[in-house]
Amino acid sequence: MDAVKSQADSNVLVPGAAANQKAGATAQSGVAPADQSQSLARKLLANRALVSMLLFLAVSFFWAAAELGKLSPADFAFRTWTACAIDEFLSNAEPRPKLDFIGSSLMLVPLGGVDADYLNRAIDAPHHHHSVYVESTLKKLTGADISTFNFALPGEMPSDAYLITKFLLKGEKKPDVLVYGVGPRDFLDNLLPSPGATDPYQYLSRFGDVQSRIDQIAPDWQQRLNYELGRVFYPYGKKNDLALDFTRSVTAVIDRLLPGAKPISIAARRSLLPDYKPFEVGKNDCLFRPSTADSRRFTDNIGEYRKRYKELKWDTYLSQMRFMADLLNTAREQGVQVVIVAMPITEINRNLMSDLAWETYRKGVKVLALSKGATYIDMQGSNQFKLEDFGDTVHLHSGGGRKLLDLICAKLADNISVRSALGIGRGKERSLALSKGSQI
Amino acid sequence: MLFNSLQYLVFLPTVFLLFWLLPHRFRVPLLLVASYVFYMSWRPIYGLLIAGLTVANFFLVQFIGRSKDRKKLWVGITVAVNLITLGIFKYAGFGLTTVKDGLGLAGISWREPHLHILLPLGISFFVFEFIHYAVEVYRGKPVVKSFPQFALFASFFPTQIAGPIKRYMDFIPQLSIPAKFKWEYIDEGMQLILMGLAKKVLIADNLSMVVQAGFSHPDNFSAVDLWLITYAFAFQIFFDFAGYTDIARGSAMLFGYKVPINFNLPYLAANVSDFWHRWHISLSTWLRDYLYIPLGGSRCSKWLNYKNLFITMTLGGMWHGAAMHFLAWGAYQGLLLVAHKEYSQALEKAGVAAKLLNSKVYHAVSVIVTFHIVCIGWVLFRADDLAIAGKMIAKLAQAPVELMHFSISQLSVLQIRDPIIFPSLVLIIPALMVSHVVVNWLNDKKFYLSPPWAVQVGVMVALMCVLTIFSPDSSPKFIYFQF
């Protein structure tokens, strides 16, 4: 047994006994006063753990100074909906889009579904980032060529929308008008652990410093500690970049050593490893197809929303409202006209919420939009949408989506602020539009 | 609270600082409170379970110690209390399902009651520590007089969830020593913790992806692929559990306490008996002392001895979990030990030359054969059920035929280029095998007794950098947490 113990203990490079012997030897050797400073240095050096920690700090510091292994913000490990949208937005060589859409799937689904019907072909959803139908409708209504970009993403929260506005929709890429479709889930989803937990956040936070909003983004002490450790220790803060860089190097070596592989598809890999890169999307993995009677069949997703609205977290509501206010302020500073669209949802979904929650959401969004100089379109209150327009309790199918886009386009074309921002109206309308909100 | 979490990164240094700042008399209470905070951070109500068992065992074992003629009765009651508690929490659901299946075979339909019981973390470990204490006192060892010390013995946070299973005569005396802080505790403790994290995060967690894919979809892989995946699991479970043990030992070392070792290069075992002297040592010695020997051990007829071995290992298998595949794994280990005894005796009878048995070639072949026999056992251990295990083992058996027409490009694992661990397997598995040999060689050279300063510091700094970069946002739980 002793033999076993000595062997196994040797997993430690310095067993206590050996170290103790050394310490004892030093103590017995007797140190002259003149050598005290040397002795102290020696003692400190003898503390291997302490020296290791100091060296690690030094390495981390020099690593940060040299910015070794840091990748460009747009160099993503793999493609998700967010990565695809950012990629296309940044790489688009065409003139900047004049009108951008942002929002969650409530906005994404109608835009994609309507284009599939309009073009009568399947559309690769994560790679389709403009609305042909809206461009065409606005052309008919105003006579102007208004290019669009669709930055609506599945699960996008106001916190994500704020980061898009702050970090991406600026400078040469700044739109004239930003149409933001909001729904109660964006503010009242209790399944969201924190704003930093969304897939869009993981990508968008690479494009700027989120320090000023970190109290809201990382309200939990562990998230906050994680963030602060990343700021202090460069290798930890840049661990995704460094790990990606390393993986690419290993992949290159493996490809050289073991050539001729025919890599399996994302779908095949997902069947083997469902938890690995769950949000990755490949080409044609997710399609909007021209609608048929069958595809417009109603899907019951009430169970999912029952969980989302159960025990509403008012902290989440207040936090997301603050992000929306920040978004509106940022857009205003950049001279972007924002149009807030309160998206329609079914009565079934609305009835899951208490009257207090519903009214707080509705009034909160409206008051905030108008007070910040945005244009407010209340589609929920328009009474234009019936149950048969929906694919489930919140998402419009392409038929309902077309109705929605027609209404939005008509309102945009009629609105002085929007016309002015798009350069369709007279010049003095622009300053008027930016100074005062309007409800249509 | 997981060892590989930010919570622990705050918790451990806090307890460490308080421990060394406080006078000696406050240290045991501090560690006791810390251990209950650690345990109850998962599910507070189960703090009552460990506390209740601690109180019950403390007083029941006092009766064993004091009693003159009823020792046997009191030890029986104490062991029964522990086993019944373990049985209710760990095996009740399995028992009901087994009865239902049995009745189903007899054509009787019975709907078993659904028990909403969550297995308390670490129960198998601290229950075994309590039983060990009761039996040792029954055998004449002294009782523990200090309740806080006894309570800490069972709940000590570094070993609370997955061992190593401690012996009270080794652990409790350490609590009474008014130790002074030494930097060596940090040197040794930190190195163990870093090594443990590296084993878990860098090796085990990466291999787990290959293992998950292979064991959930064996049909998608060839026989040679499945061997690679089985090797991957052999190393995953070793590095996962050895990593946990290193962190546990390192955490304990920060307070100046030593806890038992659990592993000694198990895949260099030259036979199954040797393997059990190297694998999960604190469990195998517990099984030997408190199950195998009380059953009669080897001081009986050959067949009774074989029966004792078989029962010990089968129950040892069941200790890992309430499922048929664990039972089968235990029985398989029991049969292997019996077969090994028979084989050794047959060689002896046949008069095979000692020179041959002691030769390096024979040893190397024995190590390779033992490793593969152990790997087949791991299939039973890891598979979700016996049907999948059977399917995998049947496919593994086809490997010799497949190897006749084998080319490396046919391997399915090579086609999966993301995650990169899949194609890397053909390089990593041999490297891990060689690592065992290298560590063994370094042991022989006594390298670890006095490693060069630069090497040790360099290794620690490198580990800190690598762990910082590759620490995942969420790491799978340690495998042995479920037991």
Interface residues (C-beta under 8 A of the other chain):
Chain A: V4 K5 Q7 A8 D9 S10 N11 V12 L13 V14 P15 G16 A18 A19 N20 A23 L45 A46 N47 R48 A49 L50 V51 S52 M53 L55 F56 V59 S60 F78 Q222 L225 N226 F233 P235 Y236 K239 L242 A243 F246 T247 V250 T251 I254 D255 L257 L258 G260 A261 K262 P263 I264 R269 S271 L272 L273 Y276 K277
Chain B: L6 Q7 V10 K182 W183 E184 Y185 I186 D187 E188 G189 M190 Q191 L192 M195 M209 Q212 A213 S216 H217 N220 D246 M253 I261 F263 N264 L265 H277 R278 I281 I408 S409 L414 Q415 I416 R417 D418 P419 I420 P423 S424 V426 L427 V439 L442 N443 K446 F447 Y448 L449 S450 P451 W453 V455 Q456 V457 V459 M460 V461 M464 C465 T468 I469 F470 S471
